[in-house]
Amino acid sequence: MTAPSHHIYLHFVWHTWNSHPFLSEDIRLRVHAAIAAKSRDLGCEPLAVGGTEDHVHVLLRVRPSHTPSEIIRNLKGGSAHLVNHEIRSERSFKWQGSYGVYSVCENRVAAVRAYIQRQVDHHSEELGPEE
């Protein structure tokens, strides 16, 4: 008998509390690294972690035994703990309670990964050039 095979890709998106622009570049890089590490601890494969000052995108290859709610609870909880107990900003940090999760077809993984990796550029383009 062959080993089971699974190709389940999920794209998660969540915001800081009230979409406050809390995640400065230095904090954001540490939070993204913590999210990737926690994903691996959960047995998920992080394919991309990105975002801006007020939100995070994560693309994961997950196991069938994981539920999206279990994954997000661990990713949000672990990263909030990092900010509040290790980075120790002058402001208390938390994520909004809600999140988005989207299934990704295997042939769209590269496009979603590229989209996540260019979040800072994508959102700066939305603002348009300064006059």
Protein Blocks (a to p, Z undefined) as FASTA:
>chain_A
ZZdddddddddddddehhiafbgfklmmmmmmmmmmmmmmnopacfbdcddfkbccdddd
ddfkbcfklmmmmmmmmmmmmmmmmnopabdcdddfbdcdddddfklmmmmmmmmmmmmm
mmmmmnopaZZ
